[in-house]
Amino acid sequence: DNTDGDAYQRLPSLYVGGFYMRPDSKRSTTNRAQGWTVGAGIPLWRQLTLEAHLFTANLDTGTLNQSTLGNSDFYQRGGGLDAVWNFRRKDQFNPFVLAGLGAVYDDVLPKSDKTISLFYNAGVGFTQPLFGNPATRLRGDARFVRDQFDGGRNDWRAGLALEVSLGGAPRERVIVKEVKVPVQV
């Protein structure tokens, strides 16, 4: 039984969304960046979910590259694993906290600064059912991300995504109980 005494059945989920990033000032980029993320979660316990995610981001350096007559850019691609602690069920407004780690590939063009480094992140977020369907949810999160690029960098991300349950809509468990009713004569 996957319900742990709850009438709500937890199901694996998938999310796709975008995020806004405020990069560390030591990255020599502008104060804005954007990216995309995709992730999947598997409930491990009543409130704990394990999520794997992939992301990509483009950080604008705002500097002109004379050889290509365009801006130089800073790209990130990575993936990680997060433990997510849900405070409520996903069929209602659900705040959560998360923490995890992963690897990120940093690529600065046209320079040859290309490295793969570890990162860890921690954050808060929420899910909210959409359109009266608990299997389709709006997901929002904000996270602090620390990676080891060039001695270590601290970034902040805030994102929105669409999250859906896999395997059908969550359903309630129905318990039928026989009750004896006294008969009056």
N, C-alpha and C positions, 0 to 999 in steps of 0.2 A: 504494500500500500504506500503510495507516494504522498499521502495527505497529512501524516503526522498529527492526526486528530482534527485537522482543519477540514471544513467542507470544500475548500478551494483546492483544486488540483494544479500543481505547478508543472509547467511544460518548458522545454527548451525554447529559447528565443533567438531572434536575429534582429540586428539593428543596422541602419545605414543613415549617415548624417554628415553634417559639416561642423566646423568649429572655427572660432576666431582665436588667434594666439597673440599674446603679448610676449615677444622674445626678450631674453636677457639682453641688457644694453651692451654687454661685452661681445655680442655676436656681430657688431658693426652693421646692423640692419635697421630699417625703420621700425617704429613701434607697432607695426601691424603685420599680421600674416594670416593666412587662411589655409584650411586644409579639409580633407575628407577622411572619414573613418567608417569602417565596417566591423561588426563584432558579432559574436555568438555567445550565448550563455547557457549553462547547464545547472539546474538547481541541484545542490548537494544535500541540503538539509532544509528545514522549515524556513529559515531566514537567510541562509548562505547560498550564494550563486558564484560559480566560477566562470569568468568571461575571458575569452580570447579576442583580441582585436588587432586590426591592421590599420595603419594610417599613412597619409602622405601630406606634406605641407610645403608651401612655397613662401619663403621669407624674402621680402623685397629689400635689397641692400641700398637702393636709391643711388647707386654709383654708376657712372657711364663706362661701358667697356668699349674702348676705341677700336679694338680689332674687329668687333662685330657690329659696332654702332648701335648697341643696345645696352640695357641695364645688365649688370652682373647679378646673379641670383644665388640664393642659398636654398637648397632643397633638402628635405628630410623624408625618409621612408622608414617605417619601423613596424614592430609588432610587439605585443606584450600579453601578459596574463594577469588578470585582476581578481581579487577576492572582493565580492560585493555583499555587504550586510544590509538586507532589506528590513525596514522597520514595520512595514505593513504588507498586505497581500497586493499583488500586481493588478487585481481586478478593481482596485480603488486607488486614490492618490497615495503614492508610496515614496516617501523619502528614503534615501540610502546613503551610505558612505562606502568608499572603495579605497583599496591600496593594492599596488602590484609592481611588477618589474618587467623589463623586456630589453630589446636591442633596437638601436636606431642607426641608420646609415645617413651620415651628414655629407653633403656634396656641395662645395662652393665653386661656382663657375665664374670666371674662366680659370681661377686658381686651381691648383692640384690638391687642395685640402679635401681629402676624402677619407673618412674613417667610419668604422663601426664601433659603437660604444654601448655600454649598458646604461639603462635609465631606470629610475623608479618614480612612481607617481602616487599621489594621494588626493582624494577629493570628496565632494558631496554632490548629490543629484536627486532627481525625482523621476518617476514615471506617472503618467496620468492617462487613463483610458480615453479614447477618442470615439466620437460618434455612437456612444452607447454600447460599444463593443469592447469587452475587456481583453480581447486577443490583439487589438490594435491600440498602441499607446504612443503618446508623445513622451520623449525622453530628453531630459536636460541634465547637464553636469558641468561642474567647474573643477579643474584640477591643477595642482602644482606638479610640475615635471622637472626633475633634476637629471641631467645626463652628464656624461664624462667627456664630452667634446672639448678639446683644447683646454684641459684643466678643470672642466666642470662649468655647466651653465644651468641657470634657473629660469624656467619659462612658466607662464600661466596660460591655461586654455579654458574656454567656455564654449560649449557646443549644444546643438539641438539635433535630434535624430527621430526617425520613425522606427518603432520597435514592434515586432509582431511575434506572436507565439507560434511555434511550429507544432504540427501534429493536431491541429484543430483548435477550436476555442476552448478555454478553460471551462470546466463544467463542475457543477455542484454534485456532491455525493448525496443520494437519496437513501434515507434509512426508513424502512418500513417496520413498524412495531405493532404487534398484536396487543390490543387492550381489551380486557373483559369489562363489559358494561353490565351492571346489575339490572335484572329484568324485574319489573313490578308486576305483581299478579293482581 
